[in-house]
Amino acid sequence: MTSIQAIEQAVQQLPAHELAEFRRWFAQFDEAVWDAQIEVDADAGKLDALAAEALAEYHNGAAREL
């Protein structure tokens, strides 16, 4: 059995209240991983082209407020 299979099996066996707690924890964990990756990508300049495109659209009047 792989680690992932063991985790899946353990999650399937959680009582409802513990599953809800796990979901909250995992959502926070996943958000933190996402934020860290965005920061790494931004520091590496991987988002520069997207930012430049967005700013150009804004300055050309092609953007709209959300």
Secondary structure, 3 states (H helix, E strand, C coil): CCHHHHHHHHHHCCCHHHHHHHHHHHHHHHHHHHHHHHHHHHHCCCCHHHHHHHHHHHHCCCCCCC
